[in-house]
Amino acid sequence: MTGCAAVLVLMQRRLRLLACAALGCSFDATGLGESSGVGEPAGTSTSTSTSTSTTSGDPGTTTEAPTSSGPEPGTGDGGETGTGSTGAPSFDCGDGVQDPGEACDDGPENGPTRPCTALCGVNVCGDGHPLTPGEACDDGDQDDADECHNDCTLPPTCGNAVLDAGEQCDDANQFDTDDCIGCKKAHCGDGFVQQNVESCDDGPESAACNADCTLAMCGDLKQNTSAGEVCDLGVKNGIYASGCAGDCKGVGLACGDGVVTDPDENCDPQKPPPGAACTADCKLLICAAGRDDCDGEFANGCEIDLKTDEDHCGACDKECQVFDCKGGTCQL
């Protein structure tokens, strides 16, 4: 081909390229390719990529550069995230439905002390979540000598609400007026007043509190030696010869106490009147020899000397008149 003919062919190719570019034609490696589909019926899908070509000085040389892209990764047909072609599960812990990836889901019952934790995991001993009820504690470590054993039980401690060895009770409170104090059963004499059971409790007996934890008072039928009581006969206290004084600090009034108690006594052998003695029952005078109680007054005893009294010579009311009373007889 001559030079003029070659130039003419090259110009024709460039004109075709320009025309085809305006109409959206595609090119293959050798130049003009198949139709781009211009004029095809509506609804026919088109290619999702376009290419641009450049020509070099050599005829038929082209370079293609795809520019289109498909749907973004991770989105499905509806564009929702988390449910794309990868199949990754999507769940909501706490909705009451056990979804993939959840060990449990009790909805609003989830919690740190519940069978299903707030993270939808089964609550087990050692996970750091104390189960209520079921676990006394759960510190999540493996130290069996600390305040929480590895089996989620508390060590023997008064106040843990568990009846441990050596404890009589454990009510886990600090009240010292109930029936359990310091993990021991409350009792009279422990120094603590048990409400509605004891009136007082000073430990051992005190002047204010009896040994049975009742308030001490004379007349309560309880002898409180700390209060100085030597007896207590209740309502009999202070009655003559009862054996207990009104203040519970003595035997009280009785025959032989050195006091003549009227009207129960006429005399007292511990303090006899002049010239007389007193019977053991404190009722009668025993006059000494030659003496008599002629006026009937126990207080002055056997006041008459029958050996010399001219009005009572030898006996009460025996007058000697003009004679003298000598040796208990009337004589000149």
C-alpha positions as CSV (number, residue, x, y, z in Angstrom):
1,M,0.0,0.0,0.0
2,T,1.3,3.4,-0.9
3,G,1.8,6.1,1.6
4,C,-1.3,8.0,0.5
5,A,-3.5,4.9,0.8
6,A,-2.2,4.2,4.4
7,V,-3.0,7.7,5.5
8,L,-6.5,7.4,4.1
9,V,-7.2,4.2,5.9
10,L,-5.9,5.7,9.2
11,M,-8.2,8.7,8.8
12,Q,-11.2,6.5,8.2
13,R,-10.5,4.5,11.4
14,R,-10.3,7.7,13.4
15,L,-13.6,8.9,12.0
16,R,-15.2,5.6,13.0
17,L,-13.8,5.8,16.5
18,L,-15.2,9.3,17.0
19,A,-18.6,8.3,15.7
20,C,-18.7,5.2,17.8
21,A,-17.6,7.0,20.9
22,A,-20.5,9.4,20.4
23,L,-22.9,6.4,20.2
24,G,-21.5,4.4,23.2
25,C,-19.9,1.7,21.2
26,S,-17.4,-0.7,22.9
27,F,-14.1,-1.7,21.5
28,D,-12.2,-4.9,21.5
29,A,-8.5,-5.3,21.2
30,T,-8.6,-4.8,17.5
31,G,-10.8,-1.7,17.3
32,L,-14.6,-1.4,16.8
33,G,-16.4,-4.2,18.6
34,E,-20.1,-5.2,19.1
35,S,-22.8,-2.7,19.4
36,S,-23.3,-1.1,22.8
37,G,-27.0,-1.9,22.8
38,V,-28.1,1.5,21.7
39,G,-31.5,1.1,20.2
40,E,-32.2,-2.2,22.0
41,P,-35.6,-2.6,23.6
42,A,-36.2,-1.0,27.0
43,G,-35.7,-3.3,30.1
44,T,-32.6,-5.0,28.6
45,S,-29.9,-5.0,31.2
46,T,-26.7,-3.2,30.3
47,S,-23.2,-3.7,31.3
48,T,-22.2,-2.4,34.7
49,S,-18.8,-1.3,33.5
50,T,-17.6,1.2,31.0
51,S,-14.2,1.6,29.5
52,T,-12.2,4.3,27.9
53,S,-9.7,3.6,25.2
54,T,-6.8,5.5,24.1
55,T,-5.0,5.1,20.9
56,S,-1.3,5.3,20.4
57,G,0.4,6.0,17.3
58,D,0.0,2.4,16.4
59,P,-3.4,1.6,14.9
60,G,-5.6,-0.8,16.7
61,T,-4.0,-0.5,20.2
62,T,-6.5,0.2,23.0
63,T,-6.4,0.3,26.9
64,E,-9.5,-0.5,29.0
65,A,-10.1,0.9,32.6
66,P,-13.2,-0.5,34.5
67,T,-14.8,2.1,36.7
68,S,-18.1,0.6,38.0
69,S,-18.5,-1.3,41.4
70,G,-21.2,-3.6,42.8
71,P,-23.1,-3.4,46.1
72,E,-21.0,-2.4,49.2
73,P,-19.8,-5.4,51.2
74,G,-21.8,-6.3,54.3
75,T,-25.2,-5.1,52.9
76,G,-27.9,-7.3,51.6
77,D,-30.6,-6.7,49.1
78,G,-32.5,-4.6,51.6
79,G,-29.4,-2.7,52.7
80,E,-29.7,-3.9,56.4
81,T,-26.4,-4.3,58.3
82,G,-25.5,-7.5,60.2
83,T,-27.7,-9.8,58.0
84,G,-25.8,-9.9,54.8
85,S,-24.4,-12.8,52.8
86,T,-21.9,-13.7,55.7
87,G,-24.8,-15.1,57.9
88,A,-23.5,-13.4,61.1
89,P,-26.1,-13.7,63.9
90,S,-27.9,-10.7,65.2
91,F,-29.5,-10.9,68.8
92,D,-30.7,-8.7,71.6
93,C,-29.7,-10.0,75.1
94,G,-32.6,-9.3,77.5
95,D,-35.5,-9.7,75.1
96,G,-36.5,-13.0,76.6
97,V,-35.6,-15.0,73.5
98,Q,-32.6,-17.2,73.5
99,D,-30.9,-16.2,70.3
100,P,-27.8,-17.8,68.7
101,G,-24.8,-16.9,70.9
102,E,-26.8,-16.7,74.1
103,A,-26.6,-19.4,76.8
104,C,-29.9,-18.2,78.2
105,D,-32.2,-15.2,78.2
106,D,-34.9,-14.6,80.9
107,G,-35.7,-11.1,79.8
108,P,-36.3,-8.8,82.7
109,E,-35.2,-11.6,85.1
110,N,-31.6,-11.4,83.8
111,G,-29.3,-10.0,86.4
112,P,-26.0,-10.4,88.3
113,T,-27.6,-12.5,91.1
114,R,-30.1,-14.3,88.9
115,P,-29.8,-17.7,87.1
116,C,-29.2,-15.9,83.8
117,T,-26.8,-13.0,84.0
118,A,-27.2,-9.6,82.4
119,L,-24.9,-10.8,79.6
120,C,-27.2,-13.8,78.9
121,G,-24.7,-16.3,80.4
122,V,-25.7,-19.1,82.9
123,N,-24.8,-18.0,86.5
124,V,-22.4,-20.6,87.9
125,C,-20.2,-20.7,90.9
126,G,-16.9,-19.0,90.2
127,D,-18.1,-16.5,87.6
128,G,-18.1,-13.6,90.1
129,H,-21.9,-13.4,90.2
130,P,-23.4,-14.5,93.5
131,L,-26.6,-16.5,92.7
132,T,-29.5,-15.8,94.9
133,P,-30.7,-18.1,96.2
134,G,-28.0,-20.8,95.8
135,E,-24.7,-19.2,96.4
136,A,-23.7,-17.5,99.7
137,C,-21.0,-15.6,97.8
138,D,-19.0,-15.6,94.6
139,D,-15.8,-13.6,94.3
140,G,-14.7,-15.3,91.0
141,D,-11.2,-16.2,92.3
142,Q,-9.6,-19.5,93.3
143,D,-8.4,-18.4,96.7
144,D,-10.2,-20.9,99.1
145,A,-8.8,-19.1,102.2
146,D,-10.4,-15.7,101.6
147,E,-13.8,-14.5,102.7
148,C,-15.5,-16.7,100.0
149,H,-14.7,-20.3,99.6
150,N,-14.3,-21.8,96.1
151,D,-17.6,-23.6,96.4
152,C,-19.3,-20.3,96.9
153,T,-19.9,-20.8,100.6
154,L,-18.9,-18.4,103.4
155,P,-16.3,-19.5,106.0
156,P,-17.7,-20.1,109.5
157,T,-18.5,-16.6,110.7
158,C,-21.1,-15.4,113.2
159,G,-23.4,-13.1,111.4
160,N,-23.5,-14.9,108.0
161,A,-27.0,-16.3,108.5
162,V,-25.6,-19.8,108.3
163,L,-25.5,-22.2,111.3
164,D,-21.8,-23.0,111.4
165,A,-20.1,-25.4,113.7
166,G,-20.0,-24.2,117.3
167,E,-23.0,-21.8,116.8
168,Q,-26.3,-22.2,118.6
169,C,-28.0,-19.8,116.2
170,D,-27.2,-17.1,113.5
171,D,-29.8,-14.5,112.7
172,A,-27.3,-12.2,110.9
173,N,-28.3,-9.1,112.8
174,Q,-26.8,-6.9,115.5
175,F,-29.9,-6.8,117.8
176,D,-29.1,-7.7,121.4
177,T,-32.7,-7.8,122.5
178,D,-33.9,-10.9,120.4
179,D,-33.4,-14.6,121.1
180,C,-30.0,-14.9,119.4
181,I,-27.0,-12.9,120.6
182,G,-23.5,-13.4,119.3
183,C,-24.7,-16.7,117.7
184,K,-25.7,-18.0,121.2
185,K,-29.2,-18.5,122.4
186,A,-30.3,-15.7,124.6
187,H,-30.7,-16.6,128.3
188,C,-31.1,-15.0,131.7
189,G,-27.7,-14.0,132.9
190,D,-26.1,-13.2,129.6
191,G,-26.2,-9.5,130.4
192,F,-28.6,-8.6,127.6
193,V,-32.3,-7.9,128.2
194,Q,-34.4,-10.1,126.0
195,Q,-37.4,-8.1,124.8
196,N,-40.8,-9.2,126.2
197,V,-39.0,-12.0,128.1
198,E,-36.8,-10.3,130.7
199,S,-37.3,-7.2,132.9
200,C,-33.6,-6.8,133.5
201,D,-30.4,-8.7,133.1
202,D,-27.2,-7.7,134.9
203,G,-25.6,-11.0,134.4
204,P,-25.4,-12.3,138.0
205,E,-27.8,-11.1,140.6
206,S,-27.6,-7.4,141.5
207,A,-29.3,-5.2,144.0
208,A,-31.7,-4.0,141.2
209,C,-32.1,-7.3,139.3
210,N,-32.9,-10.8,140.7
211,A,-31.1,-13.9,139.5
212,D,-34.1,-14.8,137.4
213,C,-34.0,-11.4,135.5
214,T,-36.9,-9.8,137.3
215,L,-36.7,-6.5,139.0
216,A,-35.7,-6.8,142.7
217,M,-38.1,-5.5,145.3
218,C,-39.1,-6.6,148.9
219,G,-42.3,-8.5,148.7
220,D,-41.6,-10.3,145.4
221,L,-41.1,-13.6,147.2
222,K,-37.4,-13.7,146.0
223,Q,-34.7,-13.2,148.5
224,N,-32.1,-10.9,146.9
225,T,-29.0,-11.0,149.1
226,S,-27.3,-8.4,146.9
227,A,-30.0,-6.0,148.0
228,G,-29.5,-6.9,151.7
229,E,-32.6,-9.1,152.0
230,V,-32.5,-11.9,154.5
231,C,-36.0,-13.1,153.8
232,D,-39.0,-12.3,151.6
233,L,-42.4,-13.8,152.3
234,G,-44.4,-11.6,150.1
235,V,-47.6,-10.3,151.7
236,K,-46.6,-11.9,155.1
237,N,-43.6,-9.6,155.4
238,G,-44.0,-7.4,158.5
239,I,-46.6,-9.6,160.2
240,Y,-45.9,-10.4,163.8
241,A,-44.0,-13.7,164.2
242,S,-44.1,-14.3,160.4
243,G,-40.3,-14.5,160.3
244,C,-39.7,-11.6,157.9
245,A,-39.7,-7.9,158.6
246,G,-41.5,-5.4,156.4
247,D,-38.2,-4.4,154.7
248,C,-37.0,-8.0,154.2
249,K,-33.9,-7.3,156.2
250,G,-34.7,-9.1,159.4
251,V,-37.0,-11.7,161.0
252,G,-39.4,-9.0,162.1
253,L,-41.3,-8.7,165.3
254,A,-41.5,-11.9,167.3
255,C,-41.4,-13.1,170.9
256,G,-37.9,-13.0,172.3
257,D,-36.8,-10.0,170.2
258,G,-36.5,-7.8,173.3
259,V,-39.4,-5.7,172.3
260,V,-42.9,-6.1,173.8
261,T,-45.2,-6.0,170.8
262,D,-48.7,-5.0,171.8
263,P,-51.2,-6.6,171.5
264,D,-49.4,-9.8,170.6
265,E,-47.1,-9.7,173.7
266,N,-47.5,-8.9,177.4
267,C,-43.8,-9.2,178.1
268,D,-40.6,-10.3,176.6
269,P,-38.1,-12.7,178.2
270,Q,-35.2,-10.8,176.6
271,K,-36.3,-7.7,178.6
272,P,-38.3,-8.7,181.6
273,P,-39.9,-6.1,183.9
274,P,-38.8,-5.5,187.5
275,G,-39.1,-8.5,189.9
276,A,-40.4,-10.8,187.2
277,A,-39.6,-13.1,184.3
278,C,-41.7,-13.7,181.2
279,T,-43.0,-17.0,179.8
280,A,-41.7,-18.2,176.5
281,D,-44.8,-17.2,174.7
282,C,-44.5,-13.6,176.0
283,K,-47.9,-13.8,177.6
284,L,-47.5,-14.1,181.4
285,L,-45.3,-12.7,184.1
286,I,-43.4,-15.1,186.4
287,C,-42.9,-13.1,189.7
288,A,-39.9,-13.7,191.8
289,A,-40.3,-15.2,195.3
290,G,-42.0,-12.8,197.7
291,R,-43.3,-10.5,194.9
292,D,-46.5,-10.2,193.0
293,D,-48.2,-8.2,190.3
294,C,-51.0,-6.7,192.3
295,D,-52.0,-3.9,189.9
296,G,-52.1,-6.1,186.8
297,E,-49.7,-3.9,184.9
298,F,-47.3,-6.0,182.9
299,A,-45.1,-3.0,182.3
300,N,-44.1,-2.5,185.9
301,G,-43.9,-6.3,186.5
302,C,-44.2,-7.7,190.0
303,E,-44.2,-4.4,191.7
304,I,-45.3,-5.6,195.3
305,D,-43.0,-6.9,197.9
306,L,-45.3,-9.2,199.8
307,K,-42.9,-9.5,202.7
308,T,-43.1,-5.9,203.7
309,D,-46.1,-4.3,202.1
310,E,-48.8,-3.7,204.8
311,D,-51.5,-3.5,202.2
312,H,-50.4,-6.7,200.5
313,C,-48.7,-8.6,203.3
314,G,-48.1,-12.1,202.1
315,A,-50.6,-11.7,199.3
316,C,-52.2,-9.0,197.2
317,D,-54.8,-6.9,199.0
318,K,-54.1,-8.4,202.5
319,E,-53.9,-5.5,204.9
320,C,-52.3,-5.6,208.3
321,Q,-54.2,-2.6,209.5
322,V,-52.6,-1.7,212.9
323,F,-50.0,-4.4,212.6
324,D,-46.8,-4.4,210.7
325,C,-46.0,-6.7,207.8
326,K,-43.0,-8.7,208.8
327,G,-41.7,-11.5,206.6
328,G,-45.1,-11.6,204.8
329,T,-47.2,-11.7,208.0
330,C,-48.9,-9.1,210.1
331,Q,-47.2,-8.7,213.5
332,L,-47.3,-6.4,216.5
